[in-house]
Amino acid sequence: MDQMQSGSLVVRKQMDASCEEVFDAWTDPMSLMEFMKPGDVQRVDVEVDARVGGKFRIDMIGVGDVHRHTGEYLAIDRPRLLKFTWISKHTDNHPSVVTIELTPRGASRCELVLTHVELAEDKVERHTAGWTVITDLLAGRAKARASK
């Protein structure tokens, strides 16, 4: 992971899956429930309308707390690009923007680059940690599916 300008972050991850599989994991509610679990999140409830202008809701449920994240899809170019707003109490309910870029790395591997911008500077560290856990979980899920 690298830090960009203030209020921005980048997380890079190699995946043992095709870009199509990784892209689809980000737009499928059942898949999102498997890997959107940073920190003490035990369960995830998801609603997705994966089209430009469509909305999503991701409720990360931990012990005694629900972390609701909402947003709108700004760009969808399967299997290369997904861009959406990201709003939660952890962004002080201000919209920020997440871009996921996927690049093939051989026949069955993909590089994911997640960029999150328009964050308050004091929110970057927490979001970097969260996105790192999320992309690690997604990579682990992809690897487990590839070994089946």
Buried (B, 14 or more C-beta within 10 A) or exposed (E): EEEEEEBBBBBBBEBBBBBBBBBBBBBBBEBBBBBBBBEEBEEBBBEBEBEEEBBBBBBBBBEEEEBBBBBBBBEBEBBBBBBBBBBBEBBEEEEBBBBBBBEBEEEEBBBBBBBBBBBBEEBBEEBBBBBBBBBBBBBBBBEEEBEE
